[in-house]
Amino acid sequence: MIDPHLNENDLLLRKTIRDFVDRELIPNASKYDLNEKFPHDAINKIAEMGLFRLGIDETFGGVEGTNMHLAIATEEIARGCASTAVIYASHMSLCSKYIELYGDLKQKSLYLPRLVEASTIGALALTEPDAGSDVASIKTLATKVDEGFIINGSKHFITNGQEAGIVIVVASTDPGLGSKGLETFILEAPSEGLTVTPQQGKLGIRASSTCELNFNNVFIPNENRLGKASKGFHMTMQVLDAGRILIAAQSVGIAQMALEISIQYAQQRKAFGNYISEFQAIQNKLADMATEIQAARLLTYRSAALSDYNQPFETEASMAKLYASKVAVESANQAVQIHGGIGYFAPNIAERLYRDAKVTEIYEGTSEIQRILIARSLLSG
Ligand SMILES: Cc1cc2nc3c(=O)[nH]c(=O)nc-3n(C[C@H](O)[C@H](O)[C@H](O)COP(=O)(O)OP(=O)(O)OC[C@H]3O[C@@H](n4cnc5c(N)ncnc54)[C@H](O)[C@@H]3O)c2cc1C
């Protein structure tokens, strides 16, 4: 079928990943969730398919790819397993892309080949116990010494923290300078003085690791500072702008699966002598879900396409994330409702989606922060 928004390459990529997801991810996603274990087998297969190479310079082992491709890959993976999707999206958009965008030749040559093979996993350590939305309030200290920096402080909620061999760390050389004092570093893990502690008890995306990182006099050499001095805030905000496209795509994938299982269940469950799909109340839910998912997908595609055409895309990315995350939460809610009591119990997929969806409204900028960004852009012109 022709899709006016996707070209032949996009469609082929989508079909290849969808086949993989149907075959390998959907049958295992509940197990990953229940075991709360990092899905090494799924990540290895995604690496074998070359998806960690997408959009990274060929010189460093990457293959041609656009932000649209990354969005398609993330959506399709999330349709099968939202945990695997956040592992993929964090690795790609918050670590590989950070180094590709701001690394020098030596840094790219050293780190990108390992990241594109996923022989090591990547992470971004930004959030701290006292600084989440308010990034400029970061307190983790980077003290300059002769040959590098000494890092002290702590980060929390870091996706892939447990598995990551390459961590992008954002720290301040002087917390009094706010956003102007931020620097970004590439840290290889494990590292002397770095303690990684998994944070248990997540509502959803339970197969992904989320960790606390404590830095006790961790040394990072000068050559591992990323980009220009004092530009850590600016660079990180740019990385997060593009990262939001992938969280929007993850949200669309979650919502899409909620719709698919709802259609299937409605056509097999009988009540009052009829399939529940014959009740208009259920049909209305399906129609609303399908319409909202398509709108969320188009916003996501639009922000990806704008960034691929080197056009301003930041506001559209915020709109896509704001709307798609809301659609994910609402679609998962309706999927549970359509399933009735069975949808409330694990390992029903609706139950998992309901838990997995919520975080899309929180990470990489909460919905409140997206509204602030959108309004700021509306009022600035
Ligand atoms: C599962 C998970 C994985 C994560 N992965 C990573 C990761 O890999 N790397 C990383 O660095 N971080 C990660 N995070 C952190 C995430 O990005 C933050 O949790 C998020 O940015 C919100 O920050 P906070 O939790 O400190 O909440 P706060 O900033 O304390 O916000 C609390 C509430 O106040 C609201 N609020 C804050 N400021 C304003 C304002 N100005 N106006 C209106 N409302 C406001 C927020 O929207 C929210 O509702 C992850 C979080 C989770 C839950």
The ligand as an ORCA input file, in Angstrom:
! r2SCAN-3c Opt
* xyz 0 1
  C      11.940      5.534     33.552
  C      12.718      6.799     33.432
  C      13.848      6.829     32.621
  C      14.609      7.992     32.531
  N      15.758      7.992     31.769
  C      16.600      9.051     31.854
  C      17.887      9.024     31.229
  O      18.241      8.077     30.529
  N      18.728     10.071     31.423
  C      18.379     11.150     32.183
  O      19.210     12.035     32.346
  N      17.155     11.236     32.745
  C      16.262     10.205     32.621
  N      15.030     10.272     33.215
  C      14.653     11.455     33.965
  C      13.524     12.256     33.344
  O      13.942     12.900     32.173
  C      13.004     13.209     34.434
  O      12.344     12.409     35.396
  C      12.075     14.281     33.883
  O      12.773     15.193     33.078
  C      11.368     15.049     35.003
  O      12.271     15.477     35.965
  P      11.961     15.166     37.514
  O      11.634     13.742     37.639
  O      13.071     15.707     38.327
  O      10.648     15.966     37.814
  P      10.521     17.586     38.227
  O      11.375     18.344     37.309
  O      10.829     17.631     39.691
  O       9.020     17.815     37.949
  C       7.987     17.430     38.872
  C       6.662     17.946     38.301
  O       6.698     19.376     38.224
  C       6.442     19.796     36.891
  N       7.223     20.991     36.595
  C       8.549     21.186     36.744
  N       8.893     22.413     36.329
  C       7.751     23.009     35.903
  C       7.433     24.279     35.355
  N       8.380     25.201     35.135
  N       6.150     24.533     35.037
  C       5.185     23.603     35.216
  N       5.412     22.389     35.729
  C       6.687     22.093     36.064
  C       6.856     18.627     36.015
  O       6.239     18.677     34.747
  C       6.386     17.455     36.869
  O       5.008     17.275     36.685
  C      14.213      9.136     33.261
  C      13.039      9.109     34.030
  C      12.299      7.966     34.123
  C      11.058      7.963     34.968
*
